[in-house]
């Protein structure tokens, strides 16, 4: 497995790695040493490389061309490191994250099969017309494509078209619910399988104790990359603090001081820098989320209604999709006041149609097979 050092990209595939190791395969996982604590417990051997991505401070450019350039720069820096590790000991099959361009270059240079593990949606039939054409018109796009082409021509890759190389994997397993995929009916089923969230027994290894007397539980989390939102957290405290019958688990991330919440936080609000999300969701009655793909899938898997407050990347699209599916209410950050948040929670959790759709989608998502099915499909490629 060749990944990138972003928690939201590493977590979705870890249980697939764990399952492959349990089946007796020798698995190495190439990533930055910062991810060792996540990877090594799976039983895979960490192959360390130094990444140039801004994963330590999570400060990413808003401009999509600048962001894409960061991944290309990383691939250029990492390829020599991976050649040193794998040229004399090539893998029988390379798994790779959607952001790890370097993996496809390495596999093609070695003539080895590869399978993408995509933690987000994949390209659909008209993706190039719907999205690619728009991106190609942005300032800097031509220069980035020229630089990408030059790298492909000299790195040993056999796929030299930039759009195909970066966006159309020969084989992919999407660790997202098919229900979240735009235009799912136009995705080539011979190329892509939707295996849904690959959670394995992660929930069993994580623990969270529901307080006695808590009638209902609400989880509030903006994931791992968009957590510096003290004003939003204050609004959540105003909305849900002392709400009768509700216990609130509020994850604020490691960059926000609890003191920034101001005053006395009500006793029904449990403030954490990090929470075992699956363990909480397994006991939750509602979820306030940024609508990252991982959290969206976990919310659907748990069957809980969601208040979605998108922060960036593909999250606005995910948020709108969850609303379309009938399990969520979208609020943009500026409108997420205490009064509006509270009203949305009470409305969602009292709507029988929302409860019905949550239950239906929970069964649909769980039937996609997760890590066990993903491992079987990978073995079929081997």
C-alpha positions as CSV (number, residue, x, y, z in Angstrom):
1,X,0.0,0.0,0.0
2,X,1.3,3.5,-0.9
3,X,-0.5,6.3,0.8
4,X,-0.4,10.0,1.7
5,X,0.0,11.3,5.3
6,X,-3.5,12.6,5.8
7,X,-5.5,11.0,8.5
8,X,-8.7,11.3,6.4
9,X,-7.0,9.2,3.7
10,X,-5.2,6.7,5.9
11,X,-8.1,5.7,8.2
12,X,-10.6,4.5,5.5
13,X,-8.3,1.8,4.3
14,X,-6.7,0.6,7.5
15,X,-9.1,-2.3,8.1
16,X,-8.5,-3.5,4.5
17,X,-4.8,-3.7,5.3
18,X,-5.5,-5.4,8.6
19,X,-7.7,-8.0,6.9
20,X,-5.0,-8.7,4.2
21,X,-2.4,-9.2,7.0
22,X,-4.7,-11.5,8.8
23,X,-5.1,-13.6,5.7
24,X,-1.4,-14.2,5.6
25,X,-0.2,-11.7,3.0
26,X,3.0,-9.8,3.5
27,X,1.9,-6.2,3.4
28,X,4.1,-3.1,3.4
29,X,2.7,0.4,3.7
30,X,4.7,3.3,2.3
31,X,3.9,6.6,4.1
32,X,5.5,9.3,6.1
33,X,6.7,8.3,9.5
34,X,4.1,10.5,11.1
35,X,1.5,7.9,10.2
36,X,3.3,5.0,11.9
37,X,1.0,5.0,14.9
38,X,-1.9,4.3,12.7
39,X,-0.3,1.9,10.3
40,X,1.8,-0.4,12.5
41,X,-1.0,-1.8,14.6
42,X,-2.5,-3.4,11.5
43,X,0.5,-5.7,11.2
44,X,1.8,-4.0,8.0
45,X,5.4,-3.0,7.8
46,X,5.9,0.7,7.5
47,X,8.1,1.8,4.6
48,X,9.0,5.3,5.6
49,X,9.3,8.2,3.1
50,X,9.5,11.9,3.7
51,X,6.4,13.7,2.4
52,X,6.3,17.4,1.3
53,X,2.6,17.7,1.8
54,X,1.4,20.2,4.5
55,X,-0.1,17.6,6.7
56,X,1.5,18.7,9.9
57,X,-0.4,22.1,10.1
58,X,-3.2,21.1,7.7
59,X,-2.9,24.5,6.0
60,X,-4.0,23.8,2.4
61,X,-4.5,26.3,-0.4
62,X,-8.1,27.0,-1.4
63,X,-7.1,27.1,-5.0
64,X,-7.6,23.6,-6.6
65,X,-4.7,24.1,-9.0
66,X,-2.3,25.0,-6.2
67,X,-3.6,22.0,-4.2
68,X,-3.1,19.7,-7.1
69,X,0.4,21.0,-7.6
70,X,1.3,20.0,-4.0
71,X,0.4,16.4,-4.8
72,X,2.5,16.4,-8.0
73,X,5.4,18.0,-6.1
74,X,5.1,15.2,-3.4
75,X,5.1,12.5,-6.1
76,X,8.3,13.9,-7.6
77,X,10.0,14.0,-4.2
78,X,8.8,10.6,-3.1
79,X,9.4,8.5,-6.2
80,X,13.2,8.2,-5.7
81,X,12.6,7.1,-2.1
82,X,10.2,4.4,-3.2
83,X,12.5,3.2,-6.0
84,X,15.1,2.7,-3.4
85,X,12.7,0.6,-1.3
86,X,10.9,-1.4,-4.0
87,X,13.0,-1.7,-7.2
88,X,14.9,-4.7,-5.7
89,X,11.8,-6.1,-4.0
90,X,8.7,-5.2,-6.1
91,X,5.3,-5.9,-4.8
92,X,3.0,-8.5,-6.5
93,X,0.3,-5.8,-6.4
94,X,0.3,-2.2,-5.4
95,X,-2.6,-0.6,-3.6
96,X,-2.6,3.1,-3.6
97,X,-4.4,6.1,-2.3
98,X,-6.1,8.5,-4.7
99,X,-3.6,11.2,-3.8
100,X,-0.5,9.0,-4.2
101,X,0.3,9.7,-7.9
102,X,3.8,8.2,-7.2
103,X,2.3,4.7,-6.7
104,X,0.9,4.5,-10.2
105,X,4.2,5.7,-11.7
106,X,6.1,3.1,-9.7
107,X,3.8,0.2,-10.6
108,X,3.7,1.1,-14.3
109,X,7.5,1.4,-14.4
110,X,7.8,-2.1,-12.9
111,X,5.0,-3.6,-14.9
112,X,3.0,-4.5,-11.8
113,X,-0.8,-4.5,-11.3
114,X,-2.3,-1.8,-9.1
115,X,-5.6,-1.1,-7.4
116,X,-6.7,2.2,-6.1
117,X,-8.3,2.5,-2.7
118,X,-10.3,5.6,-3.0
119,X,-11.5,7.2,0.2
120,X,-13.8,9.5,-1.8
121,X,-16.0,9.4,-4.9
122,X,-14.5,8.3,-8.2
123,X,-14.7,9.7,-11.6
124,X,-18.1,9.1,-13.3
125,X,-18.9,8.9,-17.0
126,X,-19.1,12.6,-17.7
127,X,-16.6,13.7,-15.0
128,X,-14.2,15.2,-17.5
129,X,-16.9,17.3,-19.0
130,X,-18.5,18.2,-15.7
131,X,-15.4,18.9,-13.6
132,X,-12.2,18.4,-15.6
133,X,-13.1,21.0,-18.2
134,X,-13.8,23.6,-15.5
135,X,-10.5,22.9,-13.8
136,X,-8.6,23.1,-17.1
137,X,-9.8,26.7,-17.5
138,X,-8.5,27.9,-14.1
139,X,-5.3,30.1,-13.9
140,X,-2.2,27.9,-13.7
141,X,-3.9,24.8,-15.1
142,X,-1.9,24.8,-18.3
143,X,1.4,25.1,-16.6
144,X,0.6,22.4,-14.1
145,X,-0.4,20.0,-16.9
146,X,2.8,20.7,-18.8
147,X,4.8,20.0,-15.7
148,X,2.8,16.8,-15.0
149,X,3.4,15.6,-18.6
150,X,7.1,16.2,-18.4
151,X,7.3,14.2,-15.2
152,X,5.2,11.3,-16.6
153,X,7.5,11.2,-19.7
154,X,10.6,10.8,-17.5
155,X,9.5,8.7,-14.6
156,X,8.8,5.4,-16.3
157,X,5.0,5.7,-16.4
158,X,3.2,4.1,-19.3
159,X,0.0,6.2,-19.0
160,X,1.1,9.6,-20.4
161,X,-2.3,11.3,-20.5
162,X,-2.5,13.5,-17.4
163,X,-6.3,13.3,-17.0
164,X,-6.3,9.5,-17.3
165,X,-3.3,9.0,-15.1
166,X,-4.6,11.2,-12.3
167,X,-8.3,10.4,-12.5
168,X,-9.0,7.1,-14.2
169,X,-7.4,4.2,-12.3
170,X,-7.4,0.8,-14.1
171,X,-9.0,-0.8,-11.1
172,X,-10.5,0.9,-8.0
173,X,-12.2,0.0,-4.8
174,X,-14.2,2.9,-3.3
175,X,-14.4,2.8,0.4
176,X,-17.5,5.0,0.3
177,X,-21.2,4.1,0.2
178,X,-22.4,3.9,-3.4
179,X,-25.2,6.2,-2.3
180,X,-22.7,9.0,-1.9
181,X,-21.3,8.7,-5.4
182,X,-22.4,11.3,-7.9
183,X,-23.9,9.8,-11.1
184,X,-23.2,6.3,-9.7
185,X,-25.1,4.7,-12.6
186,X,-22.4,6.0,-15.0
187,X,-19.4,4.6,-13.1
188,X,-17.9,1.6,-15.0
189,X,-18.7,-1.5,-12.8
190,X,-15.9,-3.4,-14.5
191,X,-13.4,-0.9,-13.2
192,X,-14.9,0.2,-9.8
193,X,-16.4,-1.6,-6.9
194,X,-18.1,0.2,-4.0
195,X,-17.2,-1.7,-0.8
196,X,-18.6,1.0,1.5
197,X,-17.0,2.1,4.8
198,X,-14.3,-0.5,5.8
199,X,-14.7,-0.3,9.6
200,X,-13.9,-3.9,10.5
201,X,-13.8,-4.3,14.3
202,X,-12.4,-0.8,14.9
203,X,-15.5,0.1,16.9
204,X,-14.8,-2.9,19.2
205,X,-11.2,-1.8,19.7
206,X,-12.3,1.8,20.6
207,X,-14.4,2.5,23.7
208,X,-16.7,5.2,24.9
209,X,-19.0,4.9,27.9
210,X,-22.4,6.5,27.6
211,X,-23.1,8.4,30.8
212,X,-25.9,6.9,33.0
213,X,-29.0,8.9,32.6
214,X,-28.2,10.2,29.1
215,X,-31.5,9.7,27.2
216,X,-30.0,10.8,23.9
217,X,-26.4,11.3,22.6
218,X,-25.2,13.9,20.1
219,X,-21.7,13.8,18.6
220,X,-20.2,17.1,17.2
221,X,-17.0,16.7,15.2
222,X,-15.5,18.6,12.3
223,X,-13.0,15.7,11.5
224,X,-9.3,16.0,11.5
225,X,-8.5,18.9,9.1
226,X,-11.0,21.7,9.8
227,X,-11.0,21.8,13.6
228,X,-9.9,25.4,14.4
229,X,-13.4,26.7,14.7
230,X,-13.8,28.1,18.3
231,X,-16.8,30.3,17.4
232,X,-18.7,27.3,15.9
233,X,-18.0,25.3,19.1
234,X,-19.3,28.1,21.2
235,X,-22.5,28.1,19.1
236,X,-22.8,24.4,19.7
237,X,-22.5,24.9,23.5
238,X,-25.2,27.5,23.3
239,X,-27.4,25.3,21.2
240,X,-27.1,22.0,23.0
241,X,-25.9,22.9,26.5
242,X,-28.5,21.9,29.1
243,X,-30.8,20.6,26.3
244,X,-33.1,18.3,28.3
245,X,-32.3,14.6,27.9
246,X,-29.2,15.1,25.7
247,X,-25.6,14.3,26.4
248,X,-23.2,16.1,23.9
249,X,-19.8,14.9,22.9
250,X,-18.0,17.9,21.5
251,X,-14.7,17.2,19.7
252,X,-12.7,20.5,19.3
253,X,-9.4,19.2,18.0
254,X,-5.9,19.6,19.4
255,X,-5.5,23.2,18.2
256,X,-8.4,24.8,20.2
257,X,-8.1,25.4,24.0
258,X,-11.2,24.4,25.9
259,X,-11.0,27.8,27.6
260,X,-11.9,29.4,24.3
261,X,-15.4,28.0,24.7
262,X,-15.9,30.7,27.3
263,X,-17.6,30.6,30.7
264,X,-18.9,27.5,32.4
265,X,-19.6,24.7,29.9
266,X,-22.8,22.9,30.9
267,X,-22.4,19.5,32.6
268,X,-24.1,17.7,29.7
269,X,-21.3,18.8,27.3
270,X,-18.3,16.5,27.2
271,X,-15.4,18.4,25.6
272,X,-12.6,16.3,24.0
273,X,-9.7,17.1,21.7
274,X,-10.3,13.7,20.1
275,X,-13.0,11.1,20.4
276,X,-13.3,7.4,19.2
277,X,-15.8,8.4,16.6
278,X,-17.1,5.0,15.7
279,X,-17.6,4.1,19.4
280,X,-19.6,7.2,20.0
281,X,-21.6,6.9,16.8
282,X,-22.6,3.4,17.7
283,X,-24.5,4.9,20.7
284,X,-25.4,8.2,19.2
285,X,-28.8,9.6,18.2
286,X,-27.5,12.4,16.0
287,X,-24.3,13.7,14.5
288,X,-23.1,17.2,13.7
289,X,-20.4,16.8,11.0
290,X,-18.4,18.6,8.4
291,X,-19.5,16.0,5.8
292,X,-16.1,14.7,5.1
293,X,-16.5,11.5,3.1
294,X,-15.2,9.3,5.9
295,X,-17.6,10.9,8.5
296,X,-20.5,10.9,6.1
297,X,-20.0,7.1,5.5
298,X,-19.7,6.4,9.2
299,X,-22.8,8.4,9.9
300,X,-24.7,6.4,7.3
301,X,-23.3,3.1,8.6
302,X,-24.5,4.1,12.1
303,X,-27.9,5.1,10.8
304,X,-28.0,8.5,12.6
305,X,-29.5,11.8,11.3
306,X,-26.9,14.4,10.6
307,X,-26.6,18.2,10.7
308,X,-24.0,18.8,8.0
309,X,-21.8,21.9,8.2
310,X,-19.3,21.7,5.3
311,X,-15.9,23.3,5.6
312,X,-14.1,22.7,2.3
313,X,-12.9,20.3,-0.4
314,X,-15.7,17.9,-1.5
315,X,-17.8,18.5,1.7
316,X,-20.4,20.9,0.2
317,X,-21.2,18.2,-2.4
318,X,-21.3,15.5,0.3
319,X,-23.6,17.7,2.4
320,X,-26.0,18.3,-0.4
321,X,-26.1,14.6,-1.2
322,X,-26.9,13.7,2.4
323,X,-29.8,16.1,2.3
324,X,-31.0,14.5,-1.0
325,X,-30.8,11.1,0.7
326,X,-33.2,12.4,3.3
327,X,-31.0,12.0,6.4
328,X,-29.5,15.4,6.9
329,X,-30.0,19.2,7.2
330,X,-27.3,21.4,5.8
331,X,-26.2,24.6,7.5
332,X,-23.3,26.7,6.3
333,X,-21.0,27.8,9.1
334,X,-22.1,31.5,9.0
335,X,-25.8,30.5,9.6
336,X,-25.0,27.8,12.3
337,X,-26.1,29.9,15.3
338,X,-27.1,28.3,18.5
339,X,-30.8,28.8,17.8
340,X,-30.6,27.4,14.3
341,X,-28.5,24.4,15.4
342,X,-30.9,23.5,18.2
343,X,-34.0,23.8,15.9
344,X,-32.3,21.6,13.3
345,X,-31.5,18.9,15.8
346,X,-35.0,18.8,17.3
347,X,-36.6,18.8,13.8
348,X,-34.4,16.0,12.5
349,X,-34.7,13.7,15.5
350,X,-38.5,14.0,15.6
351,X,-39.1,13.3,11.9
352,X,-40.3,9.7,11.2
353,X,-39.3,10.0,7.5
354,X,-35.7,10.8,8.5
355,X,-35.6,7.8,10.9
356,X,-36.9,5.5,8.2
357,X,-34.4,6.7,5.6
358,X,-31.5,6.4,8.2
359,X,-32.5,2.8,8.8
360,X,-32.8,1.9,5.1
361,X,-29.5,3.4,4.2
362,X,-27.8,1.8,7.2
363,X,-28.8,-1.6,5.9
364,X,-27.8,-0.7,2.3
365,X,-24.3,0.5,3.4
366,X,-23.6,-2.5,5.6
367,X,-24.5,-4.8,2.8
368,X,-21.7,-3.4,0.6
369,X,-19.2,-5.7,2.3
370,X,-16.6,-3.4,3.8
371,X,-13.1,-4.6,4.5
372,X,-13.8,-8.4,4.1
373,X,-15.2,-7.9,0.6
374,X,-12.4,-5.5,-0.3
375,X,-9.8,-8.0,0.7
376,X,-11.5,-10.6,-1.4
377,X,-11.5,-8.4,-4.5
378,X,-7.8,-7.6,-4.0
379,X,-7.0,-11.3,-3.8
380,X,-8.9,-11.8,-7.0
381,X,-6.6,-9.3,-8.7
382,X,-3.6,-11.2,-7.3
